[in-house]
Amino acid sequence: MDHAQTSRTTTKLVGRIVIFIPQLDYGYIEQVKDGLTTKDGNPASTYLEQIAIEKAETISKEKGLTEFVIYSDCKGAIDNTDSTNAKWLPEGEFDPPSAFLHRILKRAQYLRKSSRKITKRAPLTPIQKEIFKLFQTERLEIKLSQSLVWEKIQADISAP
């Protein structure tokens, strides 16, 4: 997304990692621009997950945590890292960082798909402004309790 109300695809690949430490009210998002494809040209998602595990390990130690678990839904990334704190998140288990990232990427996807149908968009809502900021940022630390995106995800999962 180059603009908060439009989106287009480019040849530049950008991956993102998201890390949450709920007990510290802490979130982290970072863009990754290197090593995103395998030698065959396929997405290197295992590599990206490995970067996320290693970054989570570093952040947790910097925050003074001595006992912590890093959940990942990518068995290959867990096997490829030296972290003894990385644990498998079984398929179907709720993964908060993935849900958060999905919300951000879903907005860009919606804007691309609706660009020819909608010629005049309503003014941005506060959550759309936050999503745009999160999409654009190279690296950002956030307080989860102050994130409208996180608040919306929590409301969605607790709804009957």
Backbone torsions as a table, in degrees:
resi	resn	phi	psi	omega
1	MET	NA	116.5	175.5
2	ASP	-87.6	-22.5	-178.3
3	HIS	-137.5	152.0	-175.7
4	ALA	-64.8	-17.5	-178.0
5	GLN	-119.9	8.7	175.5
6	THR	-140.0	159.0	178.0
7	SER	-153.0	147.2	175.9
8	ARG	-147.4	159.6	176.9
9	THR	-87.2	151.6	177.0
10	THR	-133.2	176.2	177.9
11	THR	-84.1	-9.2	178.8
12	LYS	-80.8	121.7	176.4
13	LEU	-88.4	137.0	177.4
14	VAL	-135.9	123.6	173.2
15	GLY	-102.1	163.4	178.7
16	ARG	-137.2	143.2	172.3
17	ILE	-115.9	144.1	178.5
18	VAL	-130.5	132.6	-179.2
19	ILE	-128.5	133.4	176.8
20	PHE	-122.2	138.6	168.5
21	ILE	-127.6	84.2	-173.5
22	PRO	-56.0	-38.9	-177.8
23	GLN	-65.8	-16.8	176.0
24	LEU	-105.8	5.6	-178.3
25	ASP	56.7	41.2	-170.4
26	TYR	-121.5	135.7	173.2
27	GLY	-135.9	152.3	-177.9
28	TYR	-143.0	133.3	175.4
29	ILE	-131.8	139.4	-178.7
30	GLU	-146.0	139.8	173.9
31	GLN	-83.3	143.0	174.6
32	VAL	-123.5	129.7	-175.2
33	LYS	-119.3	-7.2	-177.9
34	ASP	-115.3	147.1	175.4
35	GLY	71.6	28.0	-174.0
36	LEU	-86.0	-7.9	176.9
37	THR	-129.2	152.6	175.8
38	THR	-78.8	174.9	179.3
39	LYS	-64.0	-20.6	177.3
40	ASP	-86.8	-3.1	179.6
41	GLY	90.0	4.5	178.0
42	ASN	-83.9	157.3	177.4
43	PRO	-60.6	135.3	179.0
44	ALA	-94.0	61.9	-174.7
45	SER	-66.2	-33.2	177.8
46	THR	-63.2	-41.5	178.0
47	TYR	-61.9	-43.3	179.4
48	LEU	-63.4	-41.6	176.8
49	GLU	-64.0	-37.6	178.8
50	GLN	-64.4	-42.0	176.3
51	ILE	-59.5	-42.6	-179.9
52	ALA	-62.8	-42.8	178.9
53	ILE	-62.0	-47.0	-178.7
54	GLU	-64.4	-39.1	178.5
55	LYS	-67.7	-40.6	177.9
56	ALA	-61.9	-39.9	177.8
57	GLU	-61.0	-48.2	-179.5
58	THR	-62.0	-48.7	-178.6
59	ILE	-62.1	-43.9	-179.1
60	SER	-59.6	-43.4	178.9
61	LYS	-67.8	-40.3	177.5
62	GLU	-62.6	-32.0	179.5
63	LYS	-81.3	0.3	177.0
64	GLY	84.1	12.7	178.1
65	LEU	-77.7	132.8	179.2
66	THR	-106.2	-29.7	176.8
67	GLU	-122.7	116.2	-179.2
68	PHE	-155.8	160.4	177.7
69	VAL	-123.2	136.1	175.3
70	ILE	-109.4	113.7	-179.6
71	TYR	-91.1	137.6	176.9
72	SER	-140.3	143.6	177.4
73	ASP	-95.8	14.4	-178.3
74	CYS	-120.0	100.7	-177.4
75	LYS	-59.6	-39.2	179.9
76	GLY	-60.5	-40.1	179.4
77	ALA	-67.2	-39.0	178.2
78	ILE	-63.4	-43.0	-179.9
79	ASP	-67.1	-29.9	-176.0
80	ASN	-87.5	-6.1	-177.6
81	THR	-105.6	157.6	178.3
82	ASP	-86.2	-2.2	-176.2
83	SER	-67.0	127.4	173.9
84	THR	-89.0	-5.4	-179.8
85	ASN	-92.8	-11.0	-178.4
86	ALA	-78.2	129.0	-178.9
87	LYS	-128.6	148.9	179.3
88	TRP	-70.1	130.8	173.6
89	LEU	-100.4	107.9	-175.4
90	PRO	-57.3	148.4	178.4
91	GLU	-56.7	136.1	179.8
92	GLY	95.2	-17.5	177.1
93	GLU	-74.3	142.7	179.6
94	PHE	-66.5	130.0	-178.6
95	ASP	-118.9	95.3	-174.6
96	PRO	-54.8	-47.0	179.1
97	PRO	-61.2	-37.1	178.2
98	SER	-65.8	-40.2	178.0
99	ALA	-63.5	-39.8	179.2
100	PHE	-63.8	-49.1	179.6
101	LEU	-63.1	-39.9	179.3
102	HIS	-58.7	-42.1	179.0
103	ARG	-60.7	-40.3	-178.7
104	ILE	-67.9	-47.7	-177.6
105	LEU	-70.3	-31.9	-179.6
106	LYS	-63.2	-35.0	178.8
107	ARG	-63.8	-46.1	178.6
108	ALA	-62.5	-41.0	179.1
109	GLN	-62.9	-44.9	178.6
110	TYR	-59.6	-45.3	-179.1
111	LEU	-61.9	-40.7	178.4
112	ARG	-64.5	-45.4	-176.6
113	LYS	-68.8	-30.3	-175.5
114	SER	-98.7	2.4	-172.8
115	SER	-60.8	-32.6	-179.5
116	ARG	-87.0	-19.0	-177.5
117	LYS	-89.4	-33.6	-175.0
118	ILE	-110.8	117.8	-178.0
119	THR	-98.5	-24.3	178.4
120	LYS	-133.5	116.2	-177.6
121	ARG	-95.3	152.2	175.2
122	ALA	-67.0	158.8	176.6
123	PRO	-58.3	151.4	-178.7
124	LEU	-63.8	140.1	172.4
125	THR	-84.8	164.2	177.7
126	PRO	-57.5	-38.6	-179.3
127	ILE	-69.2	-35.4	176.8
128	GLN	-66.5	-36.3	176.0
129	LYS	-64.0	-42.1	178.8
130	GLU	-64.7	-43.4	179.2
131	ILE	-59.6	-43.3	179.1
132	PHE	-61.7	-44.5	178.6
133	LYS	-60.3	-44.4	179.7
134	LEU	-66.4	-35.9	179.2
135	PHE	-67.3	-40.1	-175.5
136	GLN	-79.4	-27.0	-170.1
137	THR	-67.3	141.7	175.0
138	GLU	-75.8	-41.6	-176.2
139	ARG	-160.4	131.5	-176.8
140	LEU	-152.7	135.9	171.2
141	GLU	-101.1	139.2	-179.3
142	ILE	-133.7	157.6	168.6
143	LYS	-91.9	120.3	-178.3
144	LEU	-57.7	-37.6	-177.7
145	SER	-66.5	-15.1	179.5
146	GLN	-104.3	3.7	-178.3
147	SER	-93.5	122.7	176.8
148	LEU	-68.3	-33.0	177.9
149	VAL	-63.5	-47.1	179.4
150	TRP	-64.3	-40.4	177.6
151	GLU	-59.6	-42.3	179.6
152	LYS	-66.4	-40.7	177.9
153	ILE	-62.8	-45.0	179.1
154	GLN	-62.4	-40.8	178.1
155	ALA	-64.2	-40.4	180.0
156	ASP	-64.7	-40.9	-177.3
157	ILE	-77.3	-22.3	179.2
158	SER	-94.0	-5.5	178.8
159	ALA	-72.2	143.4	-178.5
160	PRO	-68.8	NA	NA
